Structures are given as structure tokens and as C-alpha cells.
Amino acid sequence: MNQTLLVELLTEELPPKALARLGDAFAAGIFNGLKSRDFVDANAVATAFATPRRLAVAISNVRATSPDKSIREKVLPVSVALDKEGNPTPPLAKKLAALGFPDLKVADLERAADGKAESFFYTYTAPGSTLHAGLQAVLEETIARLPIPKLMSYQRPDGATVQFVRPAHKLIALHGADVVPLAILGLSAGRSTLGHRFLAPGEIAIANAESYAATLEVQGKVIASVTARKERIRASLLEQAGHDKVLMPESLLDEVTALVEWPVVYPCQFEESFLSVPQECLILTMQTNQKYFALTDSHGKLRSRFLIVSNLETTDPQHIIGGNERVVRPRLSDAKFFFEQDKKKKLADRLPGLANVVYHNKLGTQAQRTERVTALAGKIAASLGADAALAERGALLAKTDLLTDMVGEFPELQGIMGTYYARHDGEHDEVALAASEHYQPRFAGDALPSTQTGTVVALADKLETLVGIWGIGLQPTGDKDPFALRRHALGVLRMLVEKRLPLSLKTLLQDAAQLFAGNANFKDATGEVKDFMLDRLRGLLRERGFAPNEIEAVVAQNPDRLDNIVERLDAVKAFAALPEAESLAAANKRITNILKKTEVGAATVNKDLLKEQAESGLFNVMLELKPTVEAAFGKGDFTGTLKTLARLRDNVDAFFNDVMVMAEDEQLRNNRLALLSDLHGMMNQVADISKLAA
């Protein structure tokens, strides 16, 4: 009979950061193991449970016995099983005995083709296995394969040494209401477990597998489901926050969920005086060190009230609230101390200290890197008509906050603290913002720098990293990218494209490479870096919804400026929708192939050599359309350019139908090749439309 199966392993407190992974692996291992042994129906569902003290899974529709199976067993090749007279050989008798069928006769066996030879086969019905036997093997396999960060060795009361992630104390295995007699980690399966360590002392009997979660919640004060526990925490936080906003990153929610079995949220308070410290410091202190949830008002300003998630429900929570308030106070005091101490020394005065910080042993110190980034920022600013002095000052101070006590304690605050300290020092606001903005975008979808100075410094910083790290042979390989060069490349591309910066990518990379002149460890690889960036550009444009052939039409031209690349792609997309597009793209592909194989012998078209009506017709319409095409292209109307070129279709089709390009007459041949060369250049100003051909 099919019933729900429950397996629970009760342990001491499990590592919180590994709990969700352990819970999922435990449930998946048991479910997949039973499925492979044919103990579960196709519609069976596995429900994983995991708390700080237990791993469990409930699986619906589990059979008590797996079905009988028909097995066709190969015995031996006929040439081995029978001698020359056709009598059974000793190897046949030995094989049949090994299979468990010593009394079988040759007449009982099936003789069938087996490749180029013949073999004997025997078909029999194997009885199904009991759930006890199957589950014992599955549980042993699952325990052995759990992603345990570090094994712990401990002794059972009987003196046996056991290895597991944490000491295990109880095992439940129920099929419906029946105990499945398993044994693992020195434990024998039963139906009893323990509830909350403080709220539900004593053993709790689980009547049947289906009542597990409800029994634990009601009698044991334990919410066994990770998801249910997490959502209760989320709802309680929102309820306690009232009109304030709760800062609850998913990673913090996950970690707190793994720390409690019966979550209760309590509001706490800290002194208003701590709000003089940058709120990012206080928030990070509370989240990282204490696992607390900070609150802000509707404008994002930090409140002196915060929320804690406790594992203890009580009618008088004051001792819990007071204890947590006492614990957080020294942490906030440390942050305040770091902030006040750091302000005593200006960022500019910290510059000499960068010479003591190694950036990379082949590329020098942070001081040397700062010099390179500052020089490059000045060049980029000049190219954009931006304030070069501000850009250079921003680049000069960008990394100085790495030497502050606050960033030393909380590396996640680098850049953020630089902005606070630069403002305190009286630096220009764009210089101050560049300290944090030059790290942007930090991740996919992150905001770009808001200021021109921040943009310039961000470009310089990322380009110096890309070219420098690549130049010492540390380019990304496979899924390894320790210096985040892919992220830096995407950051540069996003700024060039989204901010429409009229900058030459080739010049940017060359200027960055020149910074390393004289460094014997550095090899100029700007060509490789540009190819790498254009490949990243393809992915970026795909995310924007452009088709691969549309992207290739533009990127295949090795674009140097990216400020108008989206407009080019929009034009290609509009052109591809025209009825003339398919024919012109195919013709363009044909022209490309002809010109690739043949050297054009004439520089210009000689009108007197246009003998055929189709070639003179094409030449005339090209002359007619050329001013319109050049005017549209000159003012950046790429869609208008391509739509005008669509009018060439009939003449191009007529040319290829009626004109022999590779004529025997050398003058005619060269003239026709020159005409095609002009047409090719005219058609491919915006994009290589041959890439649109099927």
C-alpha cells in the first residue's frame, strides 16, 4: 500500500550557512534513491524540512515493496556454453550457479543472436525489495554524499566513534504510521523526536508521517519548513516595522532562518547619538556582526530602532531586548570611534601610505596604480571636454580610504567611506562622489556613475585593470575570472553605450597600455582585450532584445565608437523588416564573397565601360541616391540611410541576373568589380547587412 514516508535525523545545532544546502541534499538524496529503486509513483512529492537541529523529508505515495521485475540475463556465448558435441560445459554450470539457477537445463535457456555470434539468455521475474531494505541503502548513500563543510568525530554512549556534520541523537523513519527499522550513525529508527530546546521539553511522538510538520509546530514549537519559517520571519519583521522600512537582504534572512526554530521578532533601540556615524557603517555592523535588521524612514534615513529575530517566545521579552541592546552598543561605539579617528587625517595625507600596499607583484603598488589611473582619467576627461583637474583629483584620492580604520574593519564600505571623508575634507562634491562612483557598476543592473567626474574615473580605473591584468597574462579562462575582468569590461561598455560617450575604444585601450611602458612584465594585448570586449558587447546587446544576426551585422564591423551602436541596431532591425531586406542581404553577401576572392583592378568606375543596361542602371541609381544616403548618415539617421538603400533592390537584382561580373575582358571585369566595391561601401556604412542573409 502506498503511504507517506518520513525520515528525520535529529542532531545538535547544524552550521547555519550550510543548513539549506544540507536540507535540500538530504531530501533529494532520499527521494532520488527511492525513485531509482522504483519505490515511488510518478506523482510522488518530496517535502524537505530543515531546522538548526534536524534534517527531514516527507515523500508521498511510497510503496511498501517495490514491484517485481522481469529480467533478461545474458548467460554465456553459445560457443562457450556448449562443447563441440553440443553438451553443456563446466563454465555454463558455473555461470548458472553464480546467477542462482544451478538446476537450469539448456532447454530452459533462450538462444538468440548477440551481435555477430549467438548467446544463451534467461528471463526470470525478480521479486520486489522491501522498503526496509531499499531505504536502508538509500539512507546510507545519502548520508555519505551530503555536502558537509567539515566532518566532526564524536563518540556514541556505547563508545562507538561516529563521523557526521554534528552529533546525531535520534532517527525517525515512518511509513504511514509504521516504523521502518533502519539504523544509521549508531541510531535505531523510532517515532519520537524532540521539539524546541526551551519551549517544548520532553520527547514528542509522531503518530504518522503526514502529521509530522503539524505535530512539531503544535507540540514542539518548531516550524520545520525552511520556507515557512522564512516567510513567518519576513511577515513579522514587516508587522513590527510599522510605517518604517525594513532592510532585509535575502542573505541575512536566510542566515537568520537557519538559526531559529520558533522565530519571534522584537523591537530594540540604540542611542540617537550613533546616528552621527554614516548609516552604511551602522547598518553593516548590525547585519554582519549581530544579524539584526535595521529600519529606515520613508526617505531611507536610518532610524535608531532596529529589529531582532529571537528563538524564544516569552510574555516578558524585556530581558531579551535589553540584552541585545547591550550587545549592539559596543559594536556601534567601535564604528563611531573608527569614524571619528579617520576624520582626523585627510585623505590626501594618506596618499604616501598607498606605496606600502601591493596591488600586484608584477604591476607594483597601489600608489603606482593610482598614478596610472590619474593620468588616464586626465586624458579621458580632455577627450570628453570634462574638467580634467577634477577627474585627476578624483582618481588620485579614489583608493585612499583603503587605509582608513573603518574600511579595514568593513572592506565592503570601500568607496562609500571615501565619499564621506572627502566631503569632510572639503573636496569638491564630484571628487568626493568619484570615490564611491568609480566602483560602479559593481554588478549586473547596478546604477552607472551619476557625475561626469565619477564616470571618467570609473572608466580609467576599469580600463587600467583590464589592460594591466590582461597584459601580465591573467586573462579570464573558462569560468575562472579572479580579477573580475568580465565585470570590468561590461562596466566600460555600459558607460560608453548608455551614456553615449563619443570615445574611441581603440584609443582608450592604447592610452591604458601606454601607462605600463617600461614594465618588463607587461605585454601589450590591446587587440585581444578589444576582441574580448566586443564579445561581451554581443551578450549585452542580446540582453537588450536584439537578434544575433542583427548584432553581428553591427559588431562584425569592429566598431570603434559605441555611442551610436543602439541607433545602428535599431536601424538594422527596421531594415530587416522591409520586404527588400532579404534580397539585398543575399546580394550583399554575394558581393562580399566576390570582393574577398578578387582584387579590384580599377579605383573608380568608368561610365563609358558600362555596356549592359543593368549595370548602367545600377550606376545611375547609385549616383541618384548617394547624396540622400550621405546626408542621412551624416546626421546619424541610420534608419533613413538603410531605408533609402532599400530602393536599390530591383537594380541590384537586375545586375546579377543580366551582367557577367567576371568577364573575360579585363577592363570590363575591373570596372564591374569597382562598381560592386562602391555599392558594397555604400550599403555597409551603417552595418554589414550581409549578416542578415539566411
C-alpha positions, 0 to 999 in steps of 0.5 A, spaced: 500 500 500 502 506 498 503 511 504 507 517 506 514 516 508 518 520 513 525 520 515 528 525 520 535 525 523 535 529 529 542 532 531 545 538 535 545 545 532 547 544 524 552 550 521 547 555 519 550 557 512 550 550 510 543 548 513 539 549 506 544 546 502 544 540 507 536 540 507 535 540 500 541 534 499 538 530 504 531 530 501 533 529 494 538 524 496 532 520 499 527 521 494 532 520 488 534 513 491 527 511 492 525 513 485 531 509 482 529 503 486 522 504 483 519 505 490 515 511 488 509 513 483 510 518 478 506 523 482 510 522 488 512 529 492 518 530 496 517 535 502 524 537 505 524 540 512 530 543 515 531 546 522 538 548 526 537 541 529 534 536 524 534 534 517 527 531 514 523 529 508 516 527 507 515 523 500 508 521 498 505 515 495 511 510 497 510 503 496 511 498 501 515 493 496 517 495 490 514 491 484 517 485 481 521 485 475 522 481 469 529 480 467 533 478 461 540 475 463 545 474 458 548 467 460 554 465 456 556 465 448 553 459 445 560 457 443 562 457 450 556 454 453 556 448 449 562 443 447 563 441 440 558 435 441 553 440 443 553 438 451 553 443 456 560 445 459 563 446 466 563 454 465 555 454 463 554 450 470 558 455 473 555 461 470 548 458 472 550 457 479 553 464 480 546 467 477 542 462 482 539 457 477 544 451 478 538 446 476 537 450 469 537 445 463 539 448 456 532 447 454 530 452 459 535 457 456 533 462 450 538 462 444 538 468 440 543 472 436 548 477 440 551 481 435 555 477 430 555 470 434 549 467 438 548 467 446 544 463 451 539 468 455 534 467 461 528 471 463 526 470 470 521 475 474 525 478 480 521 479 486 520 486 489 525 489 495 522 491 501 522 498 503 526 496 509 531 494 505 531 499 499 531 505 504 536 502 508 541 503 502 538 509 500 539 512 507 546 510 507 548 513 500 545 519 502 548 520 508 555 519 505 554 524 499 551 530 503 555 536 502 558 537 509 563 543 510 567 539 515 566 532 518 566 532 526 568 525 530 564 524 536 563 518 540 556 514 541 554 512 549 556 505 547 563 508 545 562 507 538 566 513 534 561 516 529 563 521 523 557 526 521 556 534 520 554 534 528 552 529 533 546 525 531 541 523 537 535 520 534 532 517 527 525 517 525 523 513 519 515 512 518 511 509 513 504 511 514 504 510 521 509 504 521 516 504 523 521 502 518 527 499 522 533 502 519 539 504 523 544 509 521 550 513 525 549 508 531 541 510 531 535 505 531 529 508 527 523 510 532 517 515 532 519 520 537 523 526 536 524 532 540 521 539 539 524 546 541 530 546 546 526 551 551 519 551 549 517 544 548 521 539 553 520 532 553 520 527 547 514 528 542 511 522 538 509 522 531 503 518 530 504 518 522 508 521 517 503 526 514 502 529 521 509 530 522 510 538 520 503 539 524 505 535 530 512 539 531 509 546 530 503 544 535 507 540 540 514 542 539 514 549 537 518 548 531 516 550 524 520 545 520 519 548 513 525 552 511 520 556 507 515 557 512 519 559 517 522 564 512 516 567 510 513 567 518 520 571 519 519 576 513 511 577 515 513 579 522 519 583 521 514 587 516 508 587 522 513 590 527 516 595 522 510 599 522 510 605 517 518 604 517 522 600 512 525 594 513 532 592 510 532 585 509 537 582 504 535 575 502 542 573 505 541 575 512 534 572 512 536 566 510 542 566 515 537 568 520 532 562 518 537 557 519 538 559 526 531 559 529 526 554 530 520 558 533 522 565 530 519 571 534 521 578 532 522 584 537 523 591 537 530 594 540 533 601 540 540 604 540 542 611 542 540 617 537 547 619 538 550 613 533 546 616 528 552 621 527 556 615 524 554 614 516 548 609 516 552 604 511 557 603 517 551 602 522 547 598 518 553 593 516 555 592 523 548 590 525 547 585 519 554 582 519 556 582 526 549 581 530 544 579 524 539 584 526 535 588 521 535 595 521 529 600 519 529 606 515 524 612 514 520 613 508 526 617 505 531 611 507 534 615 513 536 610 518 532 610 524 535 608 531 530 602 532 532 596 529 529 589 529 531 582 532 529 575 530 529 571 537 528 563 538 524 564 544 517 566 545 516 569 552 510 574 555 516 578 558 521 579 552 524 585 556 530 581 558 531 579 551 531 586 548 535 589 553 540 584 552 541 585 545 541 592 546 547 591 550 550 587 545 549 592 539 552 598 543 559 596 543 559 594 536 556 601 534 561 605 539 567 601 535 564 604 528 563 611 531 570 611 534 573 608 527 569 614 524 571 619 528 579 617 528 579 617 520 576 624 520 582 626 523 587 625 517 585 627 510 585 623 505 590 626 501 595 625 507 594 618 506 596 618 499 604 616 501 601 610 505 598 607 498 606 605 496 606 600 502 600 596 499 601 591 493 596 591 488 600 586 484 607 583 484 608 584 477 604 591 476 607 594 483 603 598 488 597 601 489 600 608 489 603 606 482 596 604 480 593 610 482 598 614 478 596 610 472 589 611 473 590 619 474 593 620 468 588 616 464 582 619 467 586 626 465 586 624 458 579 621 458 576 627 461 580 632 455 577 627 450 570 628 453 571 636 454 570 634 462 574 638 467 580 634 467 583 637 474 577 634 477 577 627 474 585 627 476 583 629 483 578 624 483 582 618 481 588 620 485 584 620 492 579 614 489 583 608 493 585 612 499 580 610 504 583 603 503 587 605 509 582 608 513 580 604 520 573 603 518 574 600 511 579 595 514 574 593 519 568 593 513 572 592 506 565 592 503 564 600 505 570 601 500 568 607 496 562 609 500 567 611 506 571 615 501 565 619 499 564 621 506 571 623 508 572 627 502 566 631 503 569 632 510 575 634 507 572 639 503 573 636 496 569 638 491 562 634 491 564 630 484 571 628 487 568 626 493 562 622 489 568 619 484 570 615 490 564 611 491 562 612 483 568 609 480 566 602 483 560 602 479 557 598 476 559 593 481 554 588 478 549 586 473 543 592 473 547 596 478 546 604 477 552 607 472 556 613 475 551 619 476 557 625 475 561 626 469 567 626 474 565 619 477 564 616 470 571 618 467 574 615 473 570 609 473 572 608 466 580 609 467 580 605 473 576 599 469 580 600 463 587 600 467 585 593 470 583 590 464 589 592 460 594 591 466 591 584 468 590 582 461 597 584 459 601 580 465 597 574 462 591 573 467 586 573 462 579 570 464 579 562 462 573 558 462 569 560 468 575 562 472 575 570 472 579 572 479 580 579 477 573 580 475 575 582 468 568 580 465 565 585 470 570 590 468 569 590 461 561 590 461 562 596 466 566 600 460 561 598 455 555 600 459 558 607 460 560 608 453 553 605 450 548 608 455 551 614 456 553 615 449 560 617 450 563 619 443 570 615 445 574 611 441 575 604 444 581 603 440 584 609 443 582 608 450 585 601 450 592 604 447 592 610 452 591 604 458 597 600 455 601 606 454 601 607 462 605 600 463 611 602 458 617 600 461 614 594 465 618 588 463 612 584 465 607 587 461 605 585 454 601 589 450 594 585 448 590 591 446 587 587 440 585 581 444 582 585 450 578 589 444 576 582 441 574 580 448 570 586 449 566 586 443 564 579 445 561 581 451 558 587 447 554 581 443 551 578 450 549 585 452 546 587 446 542 580 446 540 582 453 537 588 450 532 584 445 536 584 439 537 578 434 544 575 433 544 576 426 542 583 427 548 584 432 553 581 428 551 585 422 553 591 427 559 588 431 562 584 425 564 591 423 569 592 429 566 598 431 570 603 434 565 608 437 559 605 441 555 611 442 551 610 436 551 602 436 543 602 439 541 607 433 545 602 428 541 596 431 535 599 431 536 601 424 538 594 422 532 591 425 527 596 421 531 594 415 530 587 416 523 588 416 522 591 409 520 586 404 527 588 400 531 586 406 532 579 404 534 580 397 539 585 398 542 581 404 543 575 399 546 580 394 550 583 399 553 577 401 554 575 394 558 581 393 562 580 399 564 573 397 566 576 390 570 582 393 574 577 398 576 572 392 578 578 387 582 584 387 579 590 384 583 592 378 580 599 377 579 605 383 573 608 380 568 606 375 568 608 368 561 610 365 563 609 358 565 601 360 558 600 362 555 596 356 549 592 359 543 596 361 543 593 368 549 595 370 548 602 367 542 602 371 545 600 377 550 606 376 545 611 375 541 609 381 547 609 385 549 616 383 541 618 384 541 616 391 548 617 394 547 624 396 540 622 400 544 616 403 550 621 405 546 626 408 542 621 412 548 618 415 551 624 416 546 626 421 546 619 424 539 617 421 541 610 420 534 608 419 533 613 413 540 611 410 538 603 410 531 605 408 533 609 402 538 603 400 532 599 400 530 602 393 536 599 390 533 592 390 530 591 383 537 594 380 541 590 384 537 584 382 537 586 375 545 586 375 546 579 377 541 576 373 543 580 366 551 582 367 557 577 367 561 580 373 567 576 371 568 577 364 573 575 360 575 582 358 579 585 363 577 592 363 570 590 363 571 585 369 575 591 373 570 596 372 564 591 374 568 589 380 569 597 382 562 598 381 560 592 386 566 595 391 562 602 391 555 599 392 558 594 397 561 601 401 555 604 400 550 599 403 555 597 409 556 604 412 551 603 417 552 595 418 554 589 414 547 587 412 550 581 409 549 578 416 542 578 415 542 573 409 539 566 411 
